[in-house]
Amino acid sequence: MGGFQGADGCGTAAASQGGGPRRAIEAALYLSILVKSLKQEGVIMATKSRVASPIGTSVSEARKRRSEKREYREAQERLAPYEQLARIVIRRRTDLGLTQEQLADRMGTSHSAISRIESGQHSTSVQTLQRLGEALEMRFVMGFEYGPEDKPVRELVPG
């Protein structure tokens, strides 16, 4: 690969850090030249719609490809309740103006525990949900529902 440098004689990172619009334009120009050089050297190949890179595919393409797999769809369905819980926690925490650290202090737990809950990828114990409800100034309830989906009968128990 060629030894391309930004206008200030530094590599990509230095050319793109700070300096306002002029530095951003210089960095974009540098990247454009770099991509052209990489195409010429055969490191990346041009396609009709976009540049194909050995680094990977776009997020939307990867998501589409994964969603075609049964295992991925099953994992999405399994994680859906945790993701819904995460959205509720994040929304309420931000409404209260709390950081994850402050919420953790209110609950008597670690910042990483709050991060795991807010990731929507982990199950949470009933005891943790109860403490979370108190810390977020919310009421935690649990229960069951049965009957038709359009008019379910719910039996709830205060947490």
N, C-alpha and C positions, 0 to 999 in steps of 0.2 A: 504494500500500500504506500501511497505517497506520503510525504511528510507535510501535510497541510497545516497551516497555522492561522490563527485569527489575525486581525489587523494589528493587534498589539504584540504579535510574535509568540503568543501562547497557544496552547492547544484548545480543544473545544470547550472544556469546562471553564477555563478562564475567560474565553471569548464570550461566553454566554452569561456570565455572572455580573449583575449590576450594570451601571453605565447608561441606563435608559434606552430610548428607542434606537439610537444610533448603534449601540452595542448589539441590540436584538437583531437589527437588520444585518449587521456584520456576521452574527452567528448564523442567521438563516442563509446568507450567501455562502458562508463556509460549508454548511451542511449540504447545500445544493451542489457545490463543487465536489464535496466528498462522495455523495451518492452517484454523481456522474462518473467519477473515477472508479468507484466500486463496480459500477455496471461494466465499464470498459475492461476491468481486470477479471470480470466473471465471478466476483464474490456475490453479487446479487444480480438477478435477472429481471428484465422488464417484461411485464405482461400487458395485455390490452387495457385492463382496468386499473392496475396498480402495480407497485413494485413488490415482487415476491422476495421476502427476506428470510435468511436462515434463522432469524431470531424467533419468528412465529407468525401467527395470523392475527387479524384484527379481533377485537373483543366480540363484535357482533357475529363474525364468522365462526369463532370458537363457540360462542353460546348456541348458535344455530346447530352446529355439528353435535355438540353435547346433548342438546335437547332431543335429538333423534335417537339417542340411546335409552333403552328401557331403564337401565340401572340409574342413569342420571335423573330421569323423570321420577323414579321411585324415591330417590334421595331428596329431591325437591319437595315432594309430597310429605315425606317424613319430617322434614325440617320446617315446613310451613308454619306450624304453631309457634315454634321458637322464634322464627323471624317476625311473626305478628307481635309476640311478647316484646321482642327487641325494639320494634317501632314504638310501642306504647311506652316503654321505659325511656327511650331516647327523647320522645316528645315531651313527656312529663318532666324529666330531668331538666331539659332546656327551658321549659315553661317556668320552672322554679328557679332558673338561673344557676343551677348547680353544675360543677364539673364532675367528672367521674370520680375524682379523688374525694371531693366533698360528699358525694353520695356514699362512697365506700366508708368514709368516717361515720356518717349517720348510721350505717348498717353494722359497723364494727367488723368490716371485712377488708379485703385488699382491693386496690385499684384494678388488678388483673382479673379478679372475680367479676367486677362490673363490666370490664371489657369483654369477657367471655359471654356474659348474658347479652350484652348489646351486639355481639357478633351475630346472634341468631343461629348459631351452629351447635349449641350445647343445651342439654336438658338441665333443669333447675329443680332442686328439691322443694317440697311444700314449705319446709321451714324457711328456706331462703326467700321464697315468694312472699311469705308472711312478713319477714323483716323488710323486704323490698317495698311492700305496700305501705308499711309504717313510715319508712324513710322518705317515700315519695308523697306522703300525706294522702294516701288512697286507701280504700277498703279492699282487701283481698277476699274474694269469694271463690268457692269451688263447688262443684256439683255435677249433676248429670242432666241430660235431656232425652226425651223419648217422644214418640208420636211423629206426625207428619212434619217434614222439614219446613213447610210454610207456616205452621202453627205448632211449634214444639212446646211440650210441657217441660218446664225446667224445675229441678229441685236443687236449690243452692244451700250451701252451708257457709256461714261466715267463717273466715280463716282466723 
